[in-house]
Amino acid sequence: MPFQVEFSRLAADKFEKLAGDTQERLAKKLQQVAERPRRYLSRLRGVDAFKIRVGDYRVIVDVDWESKTIYILTVGHRRTIYRD
């Protein structure tokens, strides 16, 4: 059974501002992650969160393994995502 994916308000706003083709690439990757999260998630250092790489973009997420939910915390270009 795949994981649920939920966006925070911040992540939803940032996602909506991205170009259409970038949104499609991110959405496709999130579907893959929902099917097999351990394959795509990389733990961040110093923070209890994970990152997902999609080309030059990063998706920062938190995972509730018990309820099988992936919470999208923020989305952005790799140059600026870690400054937020």
VENQUIMO-V446867 format. One record per pair of residues at least 4 apart in sequence whose C-alpha atoms are under 7 Angstrom apart, sorted by sequence separation. I is the first residue (numbers start at 1). GAP is how many residues later the second one is. If there is no record, write none. Layout:
I | GAP
I | GAP
//
This chain:
7 | 4
8 | 4
9 | 4
10 | 4
11 | 4
12 | 4
13 | 4
14 | 4
18 | 4
19 | 4
20 | 4
21 | 4
22 | 4
23 | 4
24 | 4
25 | 4
26 | 4
27 | 4
28 | 4
29 | 4
30 | 4
31 | 4
32 | 4
33 | 4
37 | 4
44 | 4
53 | 4
54 | 4
64 | 4
65 | 4
76 | 4
77 | 4
7 | 5
18 | 5
44 | 5
53 | 5
64 | 5
76 | 5
43 | 6
44 | 6
52 | 6
53 | 6
63 | 6
64 | 6
75 | 6
33 | 7
43 | 7
44 | 7
51 | 7
52 | 7
63 | 7
15 | 8
42 | 8
43 | 8
51 | 8
52 | 8
62 | 8
63 | 8
41 | 9
42 | 9
51 | 9
61 | 9
62 | 9
41 | 10
42 | 10
50 | 10
51 | 10
61 | 10
62 | 10
41 | 11
49 | 11
50 | 11
61 | 11
40 | 12
49 | 12
50 | 12
60 | 12
61 | 12
49 | 13
59 | 13
60 | 13
60 | 14
59 | 15
60 | 15
59 | 16
58 | 17
59 | 17
58 | 18
57 | 19
58 | 19
57 | 20
58 | 20
56 | 21
57 | 21
56 | 22
58 | 23
26 | 28
5 | 29
4 | 30
3 | 31
2 | 32
3 | 32
2 | 33
15 | 60
11 | 61
14 | 61
11 | 62
11 | 63
4 | 64
5 | 64
6 | 64
7 | 64
8 | 64
10 | 64
11 | 64
3 | 65
4 | 65
5 | 65
6 | 65
7 | 65
8 | 65
3 | 66
4 | 66
5 | 66
6 | 66
7 | 66
3 | 67
//
